[in-house]
Amino acid sequence: MAENKMIINSEYHGLENKYLELKRIIWEMQSAVIAFSGGVDSALVLKVAFDVLGSNAVAVTADSPSVPRREIEIAQRTAKKIGVSHFLLKTDETKNSSYLKNPEDRCYFCKSELYNKIREFAVKKEIRSMLNGTNFDDLDDYRPGLKAAEECQIRAPLAEAKITKQEVRELAKQIGLEIWDKPASPCLASRVPYGNEITLKKLKMIEDAENYLKDEFGVSELRVRHFGNTARIELRKEDFLVANDNIEKIRNGFENIGFNKVVLAEFKSGNLNKMLKILN
């Protein structure tokens, strides 16, 4: 196993053991294709896989209307910096009526599409294992995609090594991943309330609206929820002042995108899943 030296203070001794366990798990796979979203979780898996497997590790990223172009660009830059071979896989979840109906288990259909495409890729390239970035905390969240991963024999080395989200960020920082503190960015469909149909127009409106806020006002972490003609902009408390000071400009910008009304709300990751838990 290639040695990737890492300086960790004594207080992180437990984390160092988890890091070594992560390397061991991946080393035993001999070759692996990593489902790389561009986020910090899958980036950590990818970096460690490349460190221990070299050219026997490759990255694949889904390319579909439900994936923000910014995220694909970030994935490409990160993979290039790591030095790993990186491929974009066209996925067709937006052609699946079950996905478009936007049920509570919508993510199952999306992940099934992706993982089946990855499995075809792995067979073609004669790669032994398929990995994702599911961390230990994710196992306690509502994630229908976990079922799809199990069905397609996708392994989650972070979860296997019991590495939590906070530990993912700490490890990513210590091994030099620039995106160690990157905010989570789930697919665009997650901005549409369950039960409301997913359309390509809605996905485009959401992406354009979020890009507008990021480009014009430098907001880094937000969600634009699509409620018909109304856009609910979820922002961190520290960004509320910027939004309030520029609300008329935002309304005009959103009107050009297709939203007739704008409302502001506090950002909390996984809001739609939290609502599900309350209802159930």
C-alpha positions in Angstrom: 0.0 0.0 0.0 1.3 3.4 -0.9 2.0 5.5 2.2 0.2 8.8 2.2 1.7 10.5 5.3 -0.6 12.7 7.3 0.2 14.7 10.5 -2.6 14.2 13.0 -2.5 15.5 16.6 -2.9 13.0 19.4 -6.4 14.1 20.0 -7.3 12.7 16.5 -5.8 9.3 17.2 -9.2 7.7 16.7 -9.6 9.5 13.4 -6.2 8.4 12.2 -7.2 4.8 12.9 -10.4 5.3 10.8 -8.3 6.8 8.0 -6.0 3.8 8.0 -9.0 1.5 8.0 -10.4 3.5 5.0 -7.2 2.9 3.1 -7.2 -0.8 4.0 -10.7 -1.3 2.8 -10.0 0.4 -0.5 -6.6 -1.3 -1.0 -8.3 -4.8 -0.8 -10.5 -3.9 -3.7 -7.6 -3.8 -6.1 -9.4 -1.6 -8.6 -12.4 0.7 -8.2 -14.7 3.2 -10.0 -15.9 6.0 -7.7 -19.2 7.7 -8.2 -17.9 11.2 -7.9 -20.4 14.0 -7.4 -17.9 16.8 -6.9 -18.8 16.9 -3.2 -16.3 16.5 -0.3 -17.5 13.0 0.7 -16.9 11.4 -2.7 -13.8 13.5 -3.2 -12.3 12.0 -0.1 -13.0 8.5 -1.3 -11.6 9.4 -4.7 -8.4 10.9 -3.3 -7.7 8.0 -1.0 -8.5 5.5 -3.8 -6.1 7.2 -6.1 -3.4 7.3 -3.4 -3.6 3.6 -2.7 -4.7 2.2 -6.1 -3.1 4.6 -8.5 -4.4 4.2 -12.1 -6.6 1.3 -10.9 -8.9 4.0 -9.5 -11.1 6.1 -11.8 -13.9 8.6 -11.3 -17.3 8.9 -13.0 -19.7 11.8 -12.7 -23.4 11.8 -13.7 -24.2 14.3 -16.5 -27.9 15.1 -16.7 -30.3 18.0 -16.5 -30.7 17.4 -12.8 -27.0 18.0 -12.1 -25.9 21.7 -11.9 -23.3 22.6 -14.5 -21.3 24.2 -11.7 -21.0 20.9 -9.9 -19.8 19.1 -13.0 -17.1 21.8 -13.5 -16.0 21.5 -9.8 -15.8 17.7 -10.2 -13.7 18.0 -13.3 -11.3 20.5 -11.7 -11.0 18.4 -8.5 -10.4 15.1 -10.4 -7.7 16.9 -12.5 -6.0 18.2 -9.4 -6.0 14.7 -7.8 -4.6 13.3 -11.1 -7.2 10.6 -11.5 -8.9 9.6 -14.8 -12.4 11.1 -14.9 -15.4 10.3 -17.1 -18.8 11.8 -17.5 -21.7 9.4 -17.8 -24.9 10.5 -19.4 -27.8 9.4 -17.2 -31.5 9.4 -18.2 -33.4 9.7 -15.0 -35.3 12.6 -16.4 -36.8 10.2 -19.0 -38.2 7.9 -16.2 -41.8 8.6 -15.4 -41.4 7.2 -11.9 -38.7 9.8 -11.3 -40.6 12.6 -12.9 -43.6 12.0 -10.7 -41.4 13.0 -7.8 -42.4 10.6 -5.1 -40.8 10.5 -1.7 -38.4 7.8 -3.0 -37.5 9.8 -6.1 -33.7 9.5 -5.2 -34.1 5.7 -5.6 -34.8 6.0 -9.3 -32.1 8.6 -9.9 -29.4 6.5 -8.1 -30.6 3.3 -9.8 -30.0 4.9 -13.1 -26.6 6.1 -12.2 -25.4 2.9 -10.5 -26.6 0.7 -13.3 -24.6 3.0 -15.7 -21.6 2.7 -13.4 -21.9 -1.1 -13.3 -21.9 -1.2 -17.1 -18.9 1.0 -17.1 -17.1 -1.2 -14.6 -17.8 -4.3 -16.5 -16.5 -2.7 -19.7 -13.3 -1.5 -18.0 -12.9 -4.7 -16.0 -13.0 -2.9 -12.7 -13.6 -5.0 -9.6 -15.4 -2.6 -7.3 -17.8 0.4 -7.4 -17.8 3.0 -4.6 -19.8 6.0 -3.5 -19.3 8.7 -0.9 -22.0 7.7 1.6 -20.7 8.5 5.1 -21.6 7.0 8.5 -24.0 9.8 9.3 -25.9 9.2 6.1 -27.1 5.8 7.3 -29.4 7.6 9.8 -30.9 10.0 7.3 -33.8 9.3 4.9 -31.9 8.3 1.8 -33.7 6.0 -0.7 -30.6 5.9 -2.8 -29.0 3.6 -0.2 -31.4 0.8 -1.4 -30.3 1.4 -5.0 -26.7 1.2 -3.9 -27.3 -2.1 -2.2 -29.1 -3.5 -5.2 -26.2 -2.6 -7.5 -23.5 -3.7 -5.1 -22.1 -0.2 -4.6 -19.8 -0.1 -1.6 -19.5 2.9 0.8 -16.0 2.8 2.3 -16.6 5.9 4.5 -19.6 4.3 6.1 -17.7 1.0 6.4 -14.9 2.8 8.3 -17.5 4.6 10.4 -16.3 8.0 9.2 -18.8 10.8 10.0 -19.5 14.0 8.0 -17.4 16.1 10.4 -14.6 13.6 10.2 -14.8 13.6 6.4 -14.1 17.3 6.4 -11.3 17.0 8.9 -9.6 14.3 6.9 -10.2 16.1 3.6 -8.6 19.2 5.0 -5.6 17.3 6.4 -4.8 15.5 3.1 -5.0 18.8 1.1 -8.4 18.7 -0.6 -9.3 22.3 -1.5 -13.0 21.5 -1.3 -12.9 20.2 2.3 -15.4 22.9 3.4 -17.5 22.9 0.3 -21.2 23.1 1.1 -23.4 20.2 0.1 -25.1 20.6 -3.3 -27.8 17.9 -3.9 -29.4 17.5 -7.3 -31.7 20.2 -8.6 -34.8 18.0 -8.3 -34.4 18.1 -4.5 -35.7 21.7 -4.7 -39.1 20.6 -6.0 -41.5 19.5 -3.2 -42.3 15.8 -3.2 -45.4 15.0 -5.3 -44.9 18.0 -7.6 -43.9 16.9 -11.1 -40.3 17.2 -12.2 -39.9 19.0 -15.5 -36.8 20.1 -17.4 -38.2 23.7 -17.3 -38.4 23.6 -13.5 -34.8 22.3 -13.2 -33.5 25.0 -15.6 -35.4 27.7 -13.6 -33.9 26.5 -10.3 -30.4 26.3 -11.7 -30.6 29.8 -13.3 -32.0 31.3 -10.1 -29.3 29.8 -7.9 -26.6 30.9 -10.4 -28.0 34.4 -10.4 -27.8 34.7 -6.6 -24.3 33.2 -6.5 -22.9 35.4 -9.4 -24.6 38.7 -8.4 -24.4 38.6 -4.7 -21.7 36.0 -3.8 -24.1 33.8 -1.9 -22.3 30.4 -1.5 -24.9 28.2 0.4 -28.6 28.4 -0.5 -31.5 26.6 -2.1 -34.2 28.0 -4.4 -37.3 25.9 -3.9 -39.7 25.7 -6.8 -43.4 26.3 -5.7 -45.1 26.9 -9.0 -44.7 30.6 -9.8 -43.2 31.2 -6.4 -39.5 30.8 -5.5 -38.6 30.2 -1.9 -35.1 31.4 -1.4 -33.5 29.6 1.6 -30.4 31.5 2.9 -28.2 31.4 5.9 -28.9 34.1 8.5 -25.7 36.0 7.5 -27.0 36.3 3.9 -30.4 37.6 4.8 -29.2 41.3 5.0 -27.8 41.1 1.5 -31.0 39.6 0.2 -33.2 42.2 1.9 -31.1 45.1 0.7 -31.4 43.8 -2.9 -34.9 42.3 -2.8 -36.2 44.4 -5.7 -33.3 43.5 -7.9 -33.7 39.8 -7.0 -37.4 40.0 -7.8 -36.7 41.5 -11.2 -34.0 38.9 -11.9 -36.3 36.0 -10.8 -39.1 37.4 -12.9 -36.9 37.2 -16.0 -36.3 33.5 -15.1 -40.0 32.8 -14.7 -40.9 33.3 -11.0 -43.7 35.8 -10.2 -43.1 35.8 -6.5 -40.1 35.5 -4.2 -40.1 34.7 -0.5 -37.1 34.4 1.9 -36.6 31.6 4.4 -33.8 30.3 6.6 -31.6 27.7 5.0 -31.5 24.3 6.7 -30.0 21.3 4.8 -32.5 18.5 4.2 -35.5 20.7 4.7 -37.8 18.5 2.6 -36.7 15.3 4.4 -37.3 17.0 7.7 -40.8 17.8 6.6 -41.3 14.2 5.6 -40.3 13.0 9.1 -42.8 15.3 10.7 -45.6 14.2 8.4 -44.8 10.5 9.0 
